[in-house]
Amino acid sequence: MNIYVSNLSFSVQDEDLKGFFEEYGEVSSAKVIMDKFTNRSRGFGFVEMTDDAAAQKAIQELDGGMVEGRAIKVNEAKPREERAPKKSFSGNNRW
């Protein structure tokens, strides 16, 4: 199950995120999302757990929990919505 974790402290790293969930079961991946321009945490991440029952228990027990002075939000991740492609303007276009 893929889990969405938000309101993370900007100092939380992938290994920290993994550690929060390992108490509940096997974590196959944990990733804090980084801003591509500043290379700083965006304050949220995703955790993938192999056992759905363990993942549900982790969600129930960790949602609203305090991590580094912040109450984190923990939910099952929803599929990413399709977005319309951005229009690209090349230098050859005339206005």
C-alpha positions, -999 to 999 in steps of 0.1 A, spaced: 0 0 0 12 35 -8 9 60 20 10 98 18 26 116 47 24 154 50 33 183 74 68 168 78 96 189 93 120 201 66 148 182 83 131 147 79 150 126 54 141 93 36 157 71 63 138 90 91 105 85 73 112 48 68 120 45 105 86 59 115 68 31 97 92 1 102 77 -4 137 45 -15 119 58 -38 92 81 -41 62 87 -8 43 96 -14 7 103 23 1 102 57 18 108 90 -1 106 126 11 98 148 -19 124 174 -27 119 208 -45 138 205 -78 150 241 -77 161 245 -41 168 208 -33 150 212 0 122 191 14 87 201 3 73 188 36 56 156 24 66 121 13 54 87 4 59 53 21 53 20 4 44 -10 27 41 -46 15 14 -56 40 -19 -37 37 -30 -46 73 2 -33 87 -1 -2 65 -36 5 78 -25 1 114 4 26 107 -20 51 92 -44 49 122 -16 52 148 6 77 131 -20 102 117 -19 133 140 12 121 157 40 145 167 72 143 148 99 170 155 72 193 169 48 189 140 15 170 138 19 148 107 -10 138 85 -9 102 73 -34 88 46 -36 62 20 -21 78 -12 -46 85 -40 -37 79 -76 -22 110 -92 -47 129 -113 -40 135 -149 -32 171 -157 -35 188 -190 -2 192 -207 14 226 -205 16 246 -236 51 251 -249 61 283 -267 91 281 -288 111 311 -300 97 306 -335 61 316 -326 50 351 -335 24 369 -314 
